[in-house]
């Protein structure tokens, strides 16, 4: 019998890469633990606290002993509220009983949707740069990634003609993140409408990651499900982490036509029992309170102010260029005029000036000259971090 390597992972893991975001976060934490005053512009995480009404309602749910298993689909009370939110914001109705699935964060929603939808040999179009999970999950499902680079000179907007030219008989899905992590760009309505027409023309699914739907600053948010013919073709992923500053709560959701939910739910049944019931009940009892909405609007206002501040600071560094972000809380800077690649720039900036960032190469193989900055931090941190960055760039001259 052939000797086996008991420490070898599954072969499919060979094509799965580690997340550079996690790598940089670990480096920052190690340096902080060593007593260094690192300013992290790494994590895609609001620095605000969860709104008080949500916390109070969740404590009340815990004290009321909502501590047992709940529905695998999610507590009916929360699914009802999600349905109302979607109808309010998207003007599209999803049946809370059969078309909404509560997941343990957005990450599980992405996993469930992609791994239950993509078959070996399917082609999946991903616009690059993109959130790190998409490409790896397509590989894990046995699919083939068709990466379409978004161009800085085009404002990181999607090229519809190029997209259509890359659709083949094997194309199953287009993956979209709007607003985009890491560019911070919200796609124009006419671009989204064009994608919807392509999906209908070629019978494609569109997985639409809309986790930053409430964080747009220049134009109203537009969901893929709102276009004609897209309710049955769009797999909508959203959640509460970014808008409500609830990253550690791990509550996300999928909204899909019930014909898709039939097979997505099968996968979900074996990946999760249920999200914590008291968290779901607490959120259901508070997410639509006026006090909660006031807190959300205040966070939106602060993010818009921070966007203005970080752009003003970056404009003072002539070697750094960027496309104006219109959503989320990221700026994707081009550092090629410094003479360094994005990875060299990011690593030296952390080592020499104690500012943590994410190299663009970890978000798209065509993005070697870029670095992602998160402005989900205080004004003081933004000012100090960009001052350190300016001094670092000056030292290179």
N, C-alpha and C positions, 0 to 999 in steps of 0.2 A: 504494500500500500504506500502511495506517495506521501511523504512527510508534508504536513501542512504547517503554514505559518499562522499560529493562533493569534498573532497580533496584527494581521493584515485586515484592513477594513474591506467593505464591499467595493467591488470594482467601480461602481458608479461614483464613489466618493473621490476617485482619482481626478475627475473633471470638475470637482467642486472646490472653489477657492475660499480661503479664509477672508474675513471681512477686514479691510484696512481701517474701517471706522473703529472696530473693536480693538485692533492693534494699537491705534493712537490713543484710545481711551485708557487702555491698560498702561501705556507709557506715562500718560498724564497722572494717573492715579499713583503709580509708583513714585514719581517725582514729588507729588504732593505729600505722600506718606513719609518721604525723606526730608520734609520740611521746606521744600522749595516753593516759591510764590508763583506758581504757574497760573496763567489765565487761559482757561480752555474755551476755544471757539470750535469745539469738536462736535458735541452731542446735539442731536436734533430734539431737544427737550426744553419746553418752556421752564423758565426759572421761577415762575409764579407758583403760588400755592393753589390747590384745588379750592374752588369757591366754597365759602362757609355753608351755604344751604345744603350742598351735596354731602359735605362731611357730617353735618348734624343729622341729616336724614339717614345716612348709612349707619351711624352709631345707634340711632333709634331702631333700625332694622335688625342690627346685631342684638340689641337688648330685647327685641321681640322674638328672638330665637329663630331667625331665618338662617339657620346654620346647617340645614340638611340638603340632600340632593335636590336639584331643581330639574326642570325640563332640559333635555339635551339640546333642544333648539334655542334655549334661553327662556327666562321667566316671561310669561305672557304679558305682564304689566310693562316690562321694558320694551318688548317687541311692539306693543301698542304705541308707546311713546315714540319709538324710532319711526314707525310708519307715519305718524303725524308730522314729525320733523321733516321727513323726506317729502311728504306732500306739500308742506309749507315752503320748503326751500327749492324743490325741484319741479313741483307741480306734476308729480308722477305718483300714482298710488301703488303700494306694494301691500299685499295681504299679510297682516302680521302673523296669521296662523300658519301660512304655508310658504311665504316668500322672504322671510327675514330670519337670519341665523345669527345669534350672539356668539362671539368667539372670544377666546382668551387673548385679547389684543389684536391689533391689525395683522401682526405677523402670522398668527394662526389662520386668519381669514385668507391671507395670500396663499399660504400653504394648501389649505383645503380646496380653494378654487382652482389653483393651477394643477395640483397633483391629481385632482379628480376629473380634469377636463382634457388635459394634453395626453395624447397617446404616442408611443414610440414612432418616430418618423415624421410627426407633425412639425411643421415650420411655424415659428412664432416670431413676429416682428417686434423688436424692442428698440426704442429710440435712445441713443446713447449721447450723453451720460445718463445713467439711471440708478435708482436705488439698487443696492447690491443683491437683494434677494431674488429678483426676477430671473436673471440669467442662470443662476445656480439651480433654481427650482425647475426651470425648463430642462436643464441637463438631467436632473434627478428623475424627471418624468420620462426621459428618453426622447425628448423633443430636440429640434435643431433651432438654435438661435440665429435669426437674421438681424444683425445689428445695423441700424441706420444712424450714422453720426449726425447730430445736430450741429449746425455751423454757427460759430460766434458771429460772423459777418451777417448772418440771417437772423440775429437776435435769438438764437436757439429755438426758433419756431420750426415746426414740422414742414417738410417739403412734401406736399401731396403727390406731385408727379413722381418723385423718387419712390415714395411709398407704393404707389400703384405699380410701378415698374418692377417692384420686388415681390409682388403677390404672384404665387404659383398655384398649381392644383393641390399642392401639399400644405398651403398656408391654412392654419387653423384659427389663429388668434393674433390680435394686435394688443400689446400691453401699453397702457398709458398711465402716466402719473401727472395729475394736474391739480394745483400748481406743482412744478417739477422739483424734486429733490435729486440733484444738487444745484440746479441753475437758478432756482427761485423764479423761474419764468412761468406765468400763467398763459396758456395758449389762447390765441384769439378765437372768438366765436366762429368766424368763418372757417378757420382751420379745423375746429372740432366738427363743424357741420360737414366739411369735406370728408373727414374721416368716417363720419356716420354714413355718408353716401357710398363710400368704398366698401364699408362693412356690409351694407345692404346689397350692393351690386355683386359682391363675390361671396356672399353668405359666410361672413366671418364673425367670430366672437370678438368683443373688445373687453378686456379686463381693465377696468378704470379704477385706479387707486386715487380716491378723493379725500384722503385723510386731512388735507390742508384746505378743505372747501370753505371754511370761514375765514381763512387768512389770505384774502386778496385785497389789493390796495388801489388799483387803478381802474379795473373793470369789474362788473358783477360776475360772480362765479357762474359757470355754466356746466351742468352735469351732462355726461354722455347719454344718460337715459332719457333726457328731455327731448331728443331729436326724433323725428318720425322714423318708425321702424326699429328703434334702438332699445325699447324696453325689453324685448325678448332676446336681444343680442348682447346687451351690456351686462357684465358682472360687476356690480358696484360694491367697492370695498370702502368702508369709512370707519370712524370710531370716535372716541372721546379724549384720546391722549393729548392731542395738540391743541384743540379748541378749548378744552376745559382744564388743561394742565393736570392730566390724570395719567401720566405715563406709567407710573408704578401700579396702577389699579388693574391694568391689562383687561380692558373691555373694548372690543371692536365688533364689527358686524358686516355681514354680507346682505345685500338686497338683490335678489335675482328672480327671474320668472320661475314659477313653481316646477316647470319641466326641467330646469337646470338644478333646482334644489333637490330633486329626487336623488340624483347621484352624488351631489356635494354632501348631502346629509349622511349618506352611507360612509363616506370617508371620515367625516367629522365624528361619527359615532365611535370610531376606533382611535381617534387622536385626542379626544377630550370627553370627559363625562359631563361637566357643566362648569361654567364660570361660578365663582363664589356667589351664593344666592343673596346674601345680605348686601353685597355690593350692587347687585342688579336691582334689588328692591329699593335701596337707598337712592340710586340714580333715577329710577323710574318715578319716585316720589318728589324729585327736586329738579330734574333737568329743565323743566319748562317753567319754573318759578321766575317771576320778574327779577328777584334779587340775583338769581343765577345768570340771567341774561345780561343784567347790568355789569356783573363781574366779567363776563365774556367780552362785552363791548369795551370795557376798560383795558383788558389785555390786548385786544385788537388795536386800540389806539396807541398803546405803548409800543407794540411791534412796529407800527407804521412810523412812529417817532424814531425808533432805533434804526430802522432802515434808512431814514434820512440822515441820521448821524453817521452811520458807518460809511455811507456813500460820500458824504462831505469829507470824511477823514481819508478815505482811499483816494479821492480826487487830488489830494495833496502829495501823492506819491506817483510821480510821472511814469515810473517803470511798470506800474501795475494798471491793467485794464480789466474792464468787466462789462457785462451786459446788465442794464438796469433791472433789478429783480422786481417782480410785480406780485409776488405771493410767497407763501411759506415764510421761513426766516433764515434764508441762505443767500450768500453772494458767492459766485463762482469766478474767481479771479484768474486772469492770465498773467503768469509771471515770467514769460519767455524773455522779456526785455531785461530781466535781471541777469541773464546768462545761465540760470539754473533750470533744471526740470522741476516740475511741481513737487516731486518726492524729495529732491535735494533741498529745495526751498523750505518745505514743511519740516523736515528733520532738523535742518540747521536752525530754523527759527525757534523750534522747541528747545534745542540744546543750548543755543547762545542767548536767546532772549526770553525763554520760558513762556512762549505762546503756542498753545496746541491748536493744530488745524488738521484737515484731512487731505492727503494728496489726491489729485483728480484721477490718477491712474487706477485707483481702487474703485472708481465709479464708471469707468469706461476706458478701454484700451487706447482710444484715440485722444485721451485727455491728459497726456503726459505733461503738458505745460500748464496745467491748472491746479488750483487749490481751492477747497471748499471752506468758507468761513460761515459759522453760525452766529447770528446776532441775537440769539435767545439768551441774553445775559444783560447785566445792568449797563446803564450809560457809562458809569465809571470804568467798568471793565472794557467796554468798547473803546473808550478814549485811551486807556492805558495800553491795551493790546495793539491798537493801530499806531500809537506813538512808538512802541517797541519795534513794530514792523518797519516803520519809516526809518528809524535809527539803524535797523539791520540792513535795509536796502542801501542806505548811505554808506555803511561800512564796506559794501562790496565795490564801491567805486575806486 
